[in-house]
Amino acid sequence: MEEKVLESRRIRIYPTKDQQAYLTFNMFANIKMWNALLAEVYKPVSELDEVQALPRNKQSKEVYKRIERMSWEEQRDLFKGLRGLSTKAIYDADETVFESGWTLKDADTSMYSYTLRTLKTAMSNHLKNPRHFGIPRFKTTMDVENQGSYTSGAHVCEISEDGKYLRVGKLKRFKLGLIEMANHYPSDGRLYKVTIKHESSDTWYVSFVFEQAEHTVKRPRTGLAAGIDLNVTGNSHIVLQDGTRYQLPYDQIRKLEQKIEKENVKRSRKYEQWKKDVAIIEEDNKKALIPKHVPTLAERSNYQKNKKKIAKLHLRIKNLKKDYIKKTCSKLANEYDVIVMEDLAVSDMEKNKYRARAITRSNFREIRDTLTYMMDWADKKIVFIDRWSPTSKRCHTCGYIKHNLKLKDRNWTCPVCNSHHDQDINAAKNILDEGLDLLDKMNGSCKKCGHERTVITTDEKWTCTKCGAKNKTTPKEENSSDVA
């Protein structure tokens, strides 16, 4: 049987107001189905007399507390209640007509199977790693008109022959027409699944997952290797061992951040004014025979406009970073067969209150993830060395370690061999040398499918990125590297 690969496309769509209303209702129905399934699973706890005696707005918190205090075996037995549930039985029995005039049956019913699958995954993750994954919780529909997403089956989706229009769910049944989309990156593969997403900046996207015979982008073999040092200082965001530097467009990002700061001040003033108006109306209502309507924050149009404006500015920053990272990582994946990086603990680095903002803005994790999948798809090697290795403090020429080297010392001279070093380039050279040694020791192939290990770490146990099989590599004592 010919092996297939999965590739995704994220495309901007432009639904009409009627189409937006239907897509928003699908997101609303998706949350309703999630809550209905979760309510059935948690019913043995929520129907206890102690829980029922509490006010309605405190019952869910009490349910969470009781489930979290359960033993692992009790939680496992409770979650088994999801096995016998049917989404069709739930939406067939629910005849509630919502404000939009639709029922759960009128929504895209193919998404309910994905809702059930997601809930099963959430419960399984909690049982596997309770410290990292919490128990599944009920979701709110308060902000569904501003943002949300849902996944639909491929059998209810249709892309026009020219690739410019999309029909999803029951748009045809309600005569809502086709959704226009900007598809600049078509695929000839089989459509696997579709996800519709509405962001807070009032932009709509569709994510297609296609099943293809091979990956679209083909990267040539060069026989070269590169060491990468990631930084937050100066003009050296990404530094290679040959002195090549790549820098985020900080000038553009800073201008947008200044605009966000100004808009946040305006939004804060609008919020404070709303609180004063509400306080005055509530005070007057105590004396009035016919009380006036108390406006909610959602009814303050100027506040909502300002909120969307800020969201669009954040989206521009996000797109600037994403464009830079995609292009830079693609260039590196094209030019090198082996890339070596440090296995940085970004979440721990962000705890440093003096550099937390700079580290967060640098998007180290996104760079790592992007390079990993690009190198893996091209069957090239990406190596992650130990994060505690003193790559910046070690002299690349003689191996001397300068323990008192500080971050502000961008250039330094080795007291043993008198070699002059740029801190970033010297670190990149040491990273490359360590990575090539690690590649010799930990390289291997999958026992099940024979696919070579593409993501090399210090861990002996690894998972094949092609078939998902578990493997174990025994470190080799000495071996020569084939990559220069």
N, C-alpha and C positions, 0 to 999 in steps of 0.2 A: 504493500500500500504506500502510495506517495505521501511523503510527509508535507504538512502545511505549516505556514507561519501566520501569526496574527499581527496586523498593523492597524493603527488607529489614525483617524483624521479629525481634527477639530476645526469646524467651519462656522463662520458667522452666518446667521439667518436673519431674515427681515419679515417676521409675521405681521399680518394686519391686526387691527384691534380685535376683531372677532376671533381670529386665530389665536391671539395672545390670551383672550379670555378662556378659550377651550384648553390651551396648554397649561394655563395657570390652574384650571379646575383639575386637570390630571395630576398635578403636583399636590393639590389639596386632597384628592381622592387617595393618592399614594400614602399620604400621612395618615388618613383615616383608616386605611387597611392595616398599616403598621400598628396603630394603636389598638385596633380591634383584635389582631392576632396576639399582641402582647397582653391585652386584658384577659383573653382566654387562658393564656399560660399562667398568669399571675392570679387567676381566680381563687385557687385554694388559699392564698394569703389574703387577698383583698376582701374575701367574704367572712373573715374572722370577726367575731363580735367586737373585739377591742378596736379593730380598724374601722368598722362601720359606725362606731359611736363617735368617731372624730368628725370635725367639719369636713366638707367635701374637698376643700382646697388643701387639706393637710393629710388626706388619706394616702395619696401617692407617695409622699415622703416617708410615711410610716411603712408602707409596703417595701420601699427600697431598703430601709433600715433593717427590716426583718429578714429580707432575702440576703443581704450582705452579712448578717450574723449567722446564717445557716452554714453547716459544714459543706464540704465539697460534694459529698455523696447526696446530701439533701438537695443541693442546687441542681445536680445532675438529674435526679429524679423529677424535680419540678420542671426542668427544661424539656424533659421527654414528652410533656403535654403538647408540644408543638408538632409532633409526628403525625397525629391523627387529624390535624386541622386542614380544612379545605377552603381556599380563598373563594371558590365559586359558591360554596354554601353560604359564606358570609355576605357576599354582595347580592346574592339572590334573596336572602332573607331581609336585607336592609332596603326598605322602600322610602327612606328619607329623601325628600326633595329639598335641595339646598337653595341658597339665594340665587344662584345662577340658573335655576330651573332644571338642573340635571340631577340624576341619581348616580350611585356608584356603578350601576350597569352601563350608563352612558359614557363613562370614562374608558380609556384604553385598557381593557381588561387584561391584555397580555403583560402589562407591567406588574400585575399582582404576583405573578410567579417569581419575578425578580425580587419583589419585596419580601416574599417568604424565604427566598434563598439568602438574602442579605441578613435577615433576622437569625436564620440558622447559623450563618457564619459568625455573627456577633456573639451568640451564645457559646459556640464552639471556641472562639478566641478567649472568652472569659474563663472557660473551664481549663484551657491549656495554660493561660498565663493571667491569673486573677489580679496580680499586682499591677500589670500594665493595662489590661482591658477591664473596664468596669462592667456592671450588669447592664443589659439593654434598658433604656428608659423611654417613657412616652414622649412624643414630639408635639410641638405646638404649631398651630396653623396661623398664628397672629401675623407673621411676616411673610406669608406665602405669596402675597401679591408683589413683593419687592425682590425676592430671590428664592430659588429652589431648583430642584432637578428631579428627574425620574428616568428610569431605563425601560425601554420597550423592546419587544421582540422584532426580529428582522422580517418575519412573515407578514406583519401589518404595515411595513414601511415600503415605500416605493420611490425610487429616484428616476427622474425623467431622463430620456436618452441623451440630451445635451448636458446633463449634469447640473442644471441651473435651478431645478425645482424639486421639492420634496413633499410627499404626502405621507403622513404618519397617523396611526391610530384610526379614529372614526371621523376624520375630516370630511371624507367623501360622503358619509352617511348624513352629516349635518350640512352638507353643501357649503363648506367653508373654503373650498378651492385648494390650490397648491401654495406651499411656502417657498418664497424666493430665498436663494442662498448663494453665497459667493464661493463657489467650489473651484479653487485654483489648483488643486492637487488631487485629481481623480484616481481611482483605482479600478483595475479590471478583475478584482477578486470577488468572492462571494460575500455578501453582506451577512455579518454574524450577529451584531446587536447594535442598538441605537440609544444614545442618551441625550435628552434635551435638557439644557441648562439655562436658567435666567439669573443673571448676576445683578448685584445691587446697583451697578451703574446703568441699569435699564438696557442692557445689551443681551441678545439671545444667541446661543450657540448650539450646534449639534455635533456630537462626537460619534463617528462611525467606527466600528471595528470590522475589518475585512479579513477574510481567510484567503491567503495567497499561496502560490507555489514557492515563491521566494521573496525576499525583501526588495523593495523598490530601488533603494539607493545602493549602488555597488561601489565599494571602496577598494582601490588598487593596493597591492602589496608593495612596500618600499624597503623592507628590511632594516628600518631605522627604529631607534628607541628614544624616548624622551622622559626626563624627570621634571615634575611640576611642583613648584612651591607656591602656595596660596598665601596672599598677604592682604592686609587692610590699610597699609600705609603707603604714602607717596603715589607714584604713577605706576605701580607694579602690582596689579591685582593678581595676574597669573604670570609667573616667571619661569622660563625654561632654562636648561643647563647651558645653552649656547648664548644666553643673554637676551633672547626674544622676550618682549614684555607685551602683555595685553591689559587694557584698562577699561573699567566700566565707564559709561558716559556720565560721570559724576556732575559735570557742569549742568547738563540738562536736568538730571535728577534733582539737584539742589534747588534749581529755579522752581520746579514743580512742588517741592517740599515747602518752599517759602509761600507759595500760593495756598497750599493746604493749611498752613498755619494761620494765614489771614482769614480763610473761610471758616476755620474752626472757631476763631474769635467771634465772627458774625453769627455762627450757629449757636454759640453759647449765649450771646445776647438775646437771640430769638427765643431760646429755651427759658431764660430767666423772665422775659416779658410774658411768656405763656403762663408761667407759674403765678405771676402777679395777677394776670387777668382771671385765672381760675380762682384764686383766693378772693378777689373782689366779688365775682359772681356768686361764689358759695356763701359769702357773708351776706349779700343781698337776698339770696334765696331763703335765708333763715327768717326774714321779715316779710317776704312777698307771699301773697296768696297763691299766685301762679308762678312757680319757680322757672327760671330761665334755663336754657340748655347749657350744660358745661362742656365747652369744646375740648376734644381730645387732641393730643399732639399730632395724630394722623390727619386731622382736619386743618391744621395750620399749613396752608399751601406754600408760604414762603420758607418755612422750616424744611419742608419736604424737598423743595427745589434746591435749597442749599445742601441738603444731605446728598442728593443725587449728583450735584456738582462736585462735591468732595470725592464721591465714589468714582467719578469719571477721571479725576486727577490721579487717584490711586491706580486706576486701570492703566493710565498712560505710563506711570512709573513701572508697573508690572510688565507691560508690553516692551518697554525699552530694555529692561533687564533680560527678559526672555529672548528678545531678538539678538542681543549681544551674546548671551550664553549659547544659544543654538548655533549661531554662525561660528563662534570661536571654537566650540567643541567639535563641530563638523570639520573645520579646517584641521584641527589636531588629529582627528580620527582618520582623515585622508592622508596626512603626511607621515604618520608613525604607525608601526605594527605593534609596538609595546609602549604603554604609558604607565609611569609609576607616580603614585601620589601617597601622601600620608593619610593614615586612617584617623582623621580628626574627629574628636568628640565635640561637635558643634554646640550641642545643648549644654555641656559643661563649660565651654568657652564663653557662652552668653551670660554666665553667672558673674563674670567680671564686670562690675558696675562701671568701670572706666572705659571699657572697649565693647560693651554689649551692643550698642547701637551700630558701631562700625562693622562688627562681625555679622549682625543681622542683615545689614544692607548689602553685604558681600555675597550672600547666597551661596555659601560653600557647599551646602547639601545638594542644591539643585545642579551645581556644576558636576559634582560627583555622580549623581544619578544619571544625568544626561550623557556624560562620557561613558558610563558603565554600559548603558543600553546600546549606544552607538558602536562601541568596540565589540560588544557581545554579538550584535547582529552581523558584524563584518567578520566574525570568527577571529578577531584579534585579541591581544592580551592586555588586561589592565591589572596592575599590581598595587596592593595597598600594604605599605610597610608599617611597622610598629609606631604608634603615635608618640611614644616616649623616647624615641631615638634622638640624640642631640645633633641633628643634621645641620642646624645653623651654627652651633658652637664648635663643630669639628672642622679642622683644617683639611681640605680636600687633598692637599699635596703630601703632608706628612702624617696626618691622623691625630695631631695634637688637639685636645679639647680645652677651649677657653671657657671656664665655668662662670666667670664674672661678666660675660658678654651680655649686654642689655639690648632691648628692642630698638632704642634710639641710635645705637651704634650701627649705622647702615654700612659702613666700611671699617675694616679692621685689618691689622697686620699680625701674622703669626709670629710669636716671639722665638720659635724654634727654627723655622726655615725662612723667615722673613718674607713669606709670600703675602701679597696684598689681595684681600678678598672683598668682593661685594657680598653682603650677608645673604641676599636672596639667591644670587647665582651659585654661590658656594653651597647653599642648602639644596638647591636643585641638583647639583652634581652628586652630592652625597646621597640624596634620595634615589637617583638613578642607579648608583652603584649597589646600594642595599637592595633595590628592587630586582636587579638582575640576579643577584645572589639568591634572593628568595624565590625567584622564578625557577632557577635550577633545582632548588630543593623541593618545592611544593607543586611543580607542574605534574599533570597527570591526565587521564582520560576516564570517561564514564564506563563503568563495567557493563551497563545495560545497553547503551546505544553507541558507545565508542567515541562520543563527542568529546573533544579536548576541553580541559578546564580553561575558561576564558577569564574568570574573575579570581585572581590569586590573592589570598590573604595568609596570615600566619596560622589560621585554623586548619587542623588536619581534616576535619569533617566538612564537607561541602555538598551542595545540591546542584545537580546538573541543570543548566539553564534551558536545555532543549527538551528533556523528557521528565525532569523533576525527580529523578532517582537520587537516593542518598548514597554518598560515596565517602571513602576515607583514603587519604594519601599519606603514606609514610615518608617523612623527610629523607631526602637523599644526602649522603655524606659529602661527596664531591662530584661535581659534574661541570662540564664546560658549557658556556652559553653560546647559542648559535646566532644571537642577535647582537649587532655592534652597537 
